[in-house]
Amino acid sequence: MLRAVQVPIGQLGRMLWEQRRDASRCGLTPESAAKIAEAARLSQQSVSSFILNAATTAAEQVIAHVDHVLMPADQFDALLSSLDVPDDAPTLARAASRMRRFI
């Protein structure tokens, strides 16, 4: 349900100018702004809530993609079995064979 709100002309002009300034900062075209406004209206959200929800969802997807590694089962099995076979570590072997003093 829409409500009528009285906004003084000076404040309305300032609000419109700030919206236009913020939109230009992120490269928002009038077409994109209209599309976002329509989607927000259809989902019964304010434009700012719609944008915040969309950005949060996108951020969660990116983070989940980075946090989880997907691989085929045979590749995973090869990875696990490779952990049981020690690699040659000549530098470590030399360091371990040196005399050490314990205090």
C-alpha positions as CSV (number, residue, x, y, z in Angstrom):
1,M,0.0,0.0,0.0
2,L,1.4,3.4,-1.0
3,R,1.3,6.3,1.4
4,A,1.3,10.0,0.5
5,V,4.1,11.9,2.2
6,Q,4.5,15.7,2.1
7,V,8.1,16.7,1.4
8,P,9.1,20.4,1.3
9,I,10.2,21.4,-2.3
10,G,13.7,22.3,-1.1
11,Q,14.1,18.9,0.6
12,L,12.6,17.1,-2.4
13,G,15.1,18.8,-4.8
14,R,18.0,17.9,-2.4
15,M,16.8,14.2,-2.2
16,L,16.5,14.0,-6.0
17,W,20.0,15.6,-6.5
18,E,21.5,13.1,-3.9
19,Q,19.9,10.1,-5.6
20,R,21.2,11.3,-9.0
21,R,24.7,11.9,-7.5
22,D,24.8,8.5,-5.8
23,A,23.6,6.8,-9.0
24,S,26.2,8.5,-11.1
25,R,28.9,7.4,-8.6
26,C,28.3,3.7,-9.2
27,G,27.6,4.1,-13.0
28,L,23.9,3.4,-12.7
29,T,22.2,4.2,-16.0
30,P,18.6,5.5,-16.1
31,E,17.6,2.1,-17.6
32,S,19.2,0.2,-14.8
33,A,17.7,2.4,-12.2
34,A,14.2,1.9,-13.7
35,K,14.8,-1.9,-13.8
36,I,15.9,-1.9,-10.2
37,A,13.0,0.3,-9.1
38,E,10.5,-2.0,-10.9
39,A,12.0,-5.2,-9.3
40,A,12.0,-3.5,-5.9
41,R,8.3,-2.6,-6.4
42,L,7.4,-6.1,-7.5
43,S,9.1,-7.6,-4.5
44,Q,7.5,-5.1,-2.2
45,Q,10.7,-3.6,-1.0
46,S,12.3,-0.2,-1.0
47,V,14.9,0.3,-3.6
48,S,17.6,0.6,-0.9
49,S,16.5,-2.7,0.7
50,F,16.3,-4.4,-2.7
51,I,19.9,-3.3,-3.5
52,L,21.2,-4.3,-0.1
53,N,19.6,-7.7,-0.3
54,A,20.9,-8.3,-3.8
55,A,24.4,-7.2,-2.9
56,T,24.4,-9.3,0.3
57,T,23.2,-12.4,-1.7
58,A,25.9,-11.8,-4.3
59,A,28.6,-11.3,-1.6
60,E,27.5,-14.6,0.1
61,Q,27.8,-16.5,-3.2
62,V,31.3,-15.1,-3.9
63,I,32.5,-16.0,-0.4
64,A,31.0,-19.5,-0.5
65,H,32.6,-20.0,-3.9
66,V,36.0,-19.1,-2.5
67,D,35.6,-21.0,0.8
68,H,34.6,-24.3,-0.8
69,V,36.7,-26.3,-3.3
70,L,34.8,-28.6,-5.6
71,M,36.6,-31.4,-7.3
72,P,35.8,-34.8,-8.8
73,A,36.0,-37.8,-6.4
74,D,39.0,-39.4,-8.1
75,Q,40.9,-36.1,-7.8
76,F,40.0,-35.9,-4.1
77,D,41.2,-39.5,-3.5
78,A,44.5,-38.8,-5.3
79,L,44.9,-35.7,-3.1
80,L,44.4,-37.7,0.1
81,S,46.7,-40.5,-0.9
82,S,49.4,-38.0,-1.8
83,L,49.4,-36.8,1.8
84,D,50.7,-40.3,2.8
85,V,53.8,-40.1,0.6
86,P,56.5,-37.9,2.0
87,D,58.2,-35.5,-0.4
88,D,62.0,-35.1,-0.5
89,A,63.0,-32.2,1.6
90,P,66.8,-31.9,1.4
91,T,66.9,-28.6,3.2
92,L,64.9,-29.9,6.1
93,A,67.0,-33.1,6.2
94,R,70.2,-31.0,6.4
95,A,68.8,-28.8,9.1
96,A,67.7,-31.9,11.1
97,S,71.1,-33.5,10.9
98,R,73.0,-30.6,12.2
99,M,74.2,-30.6,15.8
100,R,72.0,-28.6,18.1
101,R,72.5,-27.2,21.6
102,F,69.7,-27.4,24.0
103,I,69.7,-25.0,26.9
